Amino acid sequence: MPNKKTSTERKKSETKSLKVHEPFKSDVLKDVDVVTEALLDCIRTGDLETFRELLAAHLMTVNKVELAKKAGIGRRTIYDLIDPEKEFNPELSTISALIRALAA
């Protein structure tokens, strides 16, 4: 079977420039004291859905590697907590480690 001849001509990119990535930013969600108090309030009221949304939103604003080291949990665990397609069923030890790391 003969080799196909490839074009040496380069095609131009369809986009004019690179797209600017705007990371998820919020001053309120970066405030550890506010987030910790709100998470504890969600636990008191039994509002698991709000707890998950608030925790995921806060985790998107912080450095996940540093938080994982501080909490003593795996980085993959933090990414699993953020992923909306995964079932949210963390162990109590994971949640307590995260809240303890946030409060420290």
Helices and strands as residue ranges (DSSP letters): H 27-30, H 32-45, H 48-61, H 64-71, H 75-82, H 92-103
